[in-house]
Amino acid sequence: MSLALAGVVKRYGERTALDGVDFEVGAGEVVALLGPNGAGKSTLVSIAAGLLKADAGSVSVRGRPGLAPQDIGIYPSLTVRENLWAFAELHGVSRRRAERLLAPFVLTELADRAAGTLSGGEQRRLHTALAVVHRPRLVLLDEPTAGADTQTRSAILRAVLELASDGAAVVYTTHYLPEVEELDAGVALLEAGRIIATGSVSELVAAHAESVVEITYTDGRTVRRAGTSLHGLGDDVVRAEVIRPSLEAAYLALTGRRSAE
Ligand SMILES: Nc1ncnc2c1ncn2[C@@H]1O[C@H](COP(=O)(O)OP(=O)(O)OP(=O)(O)O)[C@@H](O)[C@H]1O
């Protein structure tokens, strides 16, 4: 296994952020770590990266992981290319090898621009590339597609798949479920510090997803009912949406919430 956590507990003072987590990712696997805000995703990623120490349990990591934290960390006054060089130096790999990341992260045309002048999505691509300069066997990406437009999102996802096909284990967190379906990633769902479901997208959908209609009333109430029928909706309904079997529906069934809530 490239990453193996067993019985991991992490507390911040009185608050238990991880409450006995078992989690394994093998070479070539992509696992999307999902869960509501505060579920413990960043804590798990930080423990896997060696930034935080677990209070109990065991953590085993193959090699030196590559981490792209949620907050973007680049050298704004250096160019894109110089940022890659700086990280190459840090990891003892050649500049040429680091520059090979320009193309997959769609940075070739931006290579000589100061990183601080890039757009948010461009910076996110550079930030993610910097995490993998040393070709880590374990890649940890905390919300790599947050705030990214469709193009940046798909560039990052394509690069993630490439890393996995090179044999890296990839763990990434997201709140955006359609991209998890697109990647056909493995899924681990965290809630309140516990893993409540794991499996492939199709396994989770088959086991947990049923069509529901989500109805919002004029007074702001939202009610969900089984099925797909929109019949019998009164005048006090402002919105009705059919949520078909999908990862979103499975997430809703497991957590009682929408992924974006
Ligand atoms: N440094 C800290 N001090 C105290 N509590 C913390 C600290 N970091 C996280 N927590 C708490 O631990 C729990 C897990 O937080 P974590 O950031 O891991 O969740 P998350 O799933 O990544 O959330 P999000 O989706 O919002 O990024 C939350 O209750 C959070 O408030």
The ligand as an ORCA input file, in Angstrom:
! r2SCAN-3c Opt
* xyz 0 1
  N      -6.203     23.755     14.074
  C      -7.390     23.381     14.538
  N      -7.768     23.659     15.795
  C      -8.967     23.256     16.269
  N      -9.891     22.594     15.560
  C      -9.564     22.304     14.286
  C      -8.318     22.681     13.705
  N      -8.305     22.259     12.414
  C      -9.483     21.635     12.210
  N     -10.248     21.661     13.330
  C     -11.574     21.045     13.494
  O     -11.463     19.663     13.167
  C     -12.580     19.227     12.418
  C     -12.114     18.701     11.056
  O     -11.599     19.776     10.285
  P     -11.011     19.579      8.818
  O     -10.447     20.883      8.394
  O     -10.135     18.388      8.797
  O     -12.350     19.265      7.989
  P     -12.605     19.209      6.414
  O     -13.405     17.974      6.176
  O     -11.323     19.343      5.685
  O     -13.511     20.479      6.165
  P     -13.686     21.444      4.847
  O     -14.529     20.663      3.871
  O     -14.409     22.607      5.425
  O     -12.310     21.779      4.338
  C     -13.516     20.432     12.325
  O     -14.449     20.317     13.366
  C     -12.593     21.617     12.539
  O     -13.302     22.682     13.106
*
